[in-house]
Amino acid sequence: MADSYYDPKDLRKFGKITEWSEELGTKFFDYYGKVFEEGALSSREKSLIALAVSHVVKCPYCIDAYTKDGLQKGITKEEMMEAVHVGAAIESGATLVHGVQMMNKYNKLSM
């Protein structure tokens, strides 16, 4: 029995998603590859963004992949942690700003 629901070895199987939907899987990987090409943002900057987003969406596979990718691109542990904190701050702010909806609804219903 596995120690965790997420098996790190499954990340290596990601490319196999095309086996069950070749057209859509191929389109996804074409898009994904295009997104991570050098452009207005460097591949290093994109790796940091991907690492932060990986934490916000809570994807252990992505966290593993973009930690490794970041190390290969020379990103320091301090830069990685700062990116994670940026993601956490945005996620927290997004949660809290929805409190305004609750406040509006409460005020409307309690009148």
N, C-alpha and C positions, 0 to 999 in steps of 0.2 A: 504494500500500500504506500502511496506517495505521502511525503511529509507535508506537502502543500498542494493546493488545487492547481497552482501554476507550476508547470514543470519547465525550467529554463531550457531544456532540450527542445521544447515545442517551438521556440523562436526559429530554430533552423528549419522547421517545417512550414513556415509562413508562405513560402513560394508555392506550396502545394494547393493553396486555396483555388488556384486556377483549374485544378483537376475537376472541381464540381461546378464551375462556371467559368469556362475558358475565356469567353468574350469579356465579361465584366472584370474578371481577375486580371486579364492582360491590360485592359483599359486602366484599372487602378494602378498597376505597377508602372505603366507608361507615365501616368500623371504624377505618381509619387516620385519617380526618377526625375521628371522635368522640374518639379518643385524644388528638389534639392540640388539642382545645377547652380553653378555660380551665376549670380545676376546682380541686382541692386544690392543684395545682401551676400556676404561671403558665406562659404560653406561652414566656416567656423561660427558665424553669427546664427545661421540656420540650425546648427547643432545645439547651440545654447537655447534657442527658442524651443526646439523639439524636446529638449530635456525638461524645460520648465513646464511645457504643455503635458508631457508624459506624467508628471507628478500631479497636475491638476486633474487630468482624466483618470489618474490612478491605474496606469497600465504598467505592470511589472516588466513585461517584455520590452516595452519602449524605454523604460528607465534603464534596463540592462544595456539595450542597444545604444542609446545615446550617451550613456556614461562611457562605454567603450569607445564610441565614435569621438566623443569629446577628448578623451585621453589621447587618442591617435592624432587629433588635431592640435594638441598642445594646450588644451584648456585646463586651467588649474582647478584644484579642488575648491579654492575660494570663489572662483568665478562660477563654478557649477552650483555651489551652495547659494550664492547671491541670486542666480537665475531661479533656483527653486523658491527662494523667498519672494522674488518678484511674482512668480506664479501664485504662491500662497496668498500674497497680499491682494492680488486681483480677484482670486477666488473668494476670499473673505469679504472683500468690498462688494462683490456681486451678490453674495448672500445677504449682507447687511442692507444694501440699497433696496432690496426687495421688502425690507421692513417698512418702507414708506407705503407700499401697497397695503400691508397689514394695518398701518396706522390710518390710512385713508378709509379702508373698509370699516375698521372699528369706529371711527368718527361718524361715518355715514349711518351705521347700524345703531349706534348708541344715541342718536339724536331723538 
